[in-house]
């Protein structure tokens, strides 16, 4: 699990605005979907930087189950100036995605087809 965590933090340095990957049987792979919606299920890592560029990494309660056949995404919150790496759900139907997001107290979902966030 430590190698996966290290790789996820490295991806946040490479993909400054965000990324989405798939983890299957402990192996990291690309996530190729151009339709459907991504909903955050659980925050795994929060990364912040101070004015000198030093990273502060806060690992949340992470278990091995978080990386079993999972979709993991990272995104930068401009308002909070923090990078979040989260376990996600992938849903094809917009109505179902919005219902799940509301249940999980999410503010937005990500629309893969249009590449935009949608308010819940």
N, C-alpha and C positions, 0 to 999 in steps of 0.2 A: 504494500500500500504506500510506503514512503516514496517509492519511485514514481508512482502515479501522481502523488501530491506535488512532488518536485516538478514533474512535467507540466502539470496544470499551472503552477506559478510561472514557469518559463513561458508558457503560451500567453499569459497576460502581458509579458514584456514584448512579445512578437506581435500580437493582435491587440493593439491599443484600445480599439473600440469594442471588440468582442469576438467571440468564437463559439462554435458548437461542435462537439465531438461525440463519438459513440464509444463506449467501453463494453467489450464483449469478452467474457472469460479472462478478464485481467489485461486484455490487449486494447490499446488505444487505436481508433480508426477514425476516418473522416465520416461526417454525417451528411449524406446527400439527400436532401428533400427540397422540392421547390413548391410544395403546397402544404397546407396545414398550419398548425400553430404550436408555439412553444410556451409552456407555462412553468414557472419556477415552483418547485416542490419543497426544496430545502437548501438553505445557504450552507455551503461547506467551508469556504475560505473568504475572508475579507482582507483586501490589501490596500493599505494607504501609504502615502509618501509624505515626508515632511518637506519643508522648503529647500533642504539641501539634497533632496532626492533619495534619502535613505528609506528603504521599504520597511514597513511594519506589517507583519503577516499574522492574522488572527485565525487560527484553525478552530472551527466550531466542533460540536460533537459529531465526529465522523466514525462510521463503522465500515467494516468490510462489505456489508450489504449495499452501501452507497455506491459501490463500484461494480456491482454484478449486473451485467446487461443494462447499462444506464446510458442516458443521454446527459451530458454535462455541458453547461454553457458558462461563458464568462461575459461580463459586460461592465462598462465603465459608467458610473453615475456622476455626471458633471456637477450636479447640485451638491452632493456630499463629498465629491473628490475622492471616491473610493471605487475599487474594482471588486466586483462580486463574482465568485465562482460558485455555481449552484447545480444541484441535481434537478433535472427537468422532466416534464411529461410532454409527450408529443401527441397531439390530438388533431384529427383531420377536420372535424366539424366545428365551425366557428361558435355555434350556440353552446355546444358541449364544452368547448375550451373556455368560453366566458363563464359558464356555470362553475367549472372546476376552479378557475382563477378566483372567483368570488368566494367560493368555499374556503380557499386557502389564503384569503385576505390579501390577494395580489392587486396591485394598482393597474398593471398592464399585462398584456400577452404580446408575443412577437408573431407577426404575420410573415411566414416564410415566403409566400408568393410575392408580396409587395415590399418586403424588407423594411417594415415599419412596426412600431409599437402601437397597439390599440388600447385605449382606456377601457377598464372594466366597469 
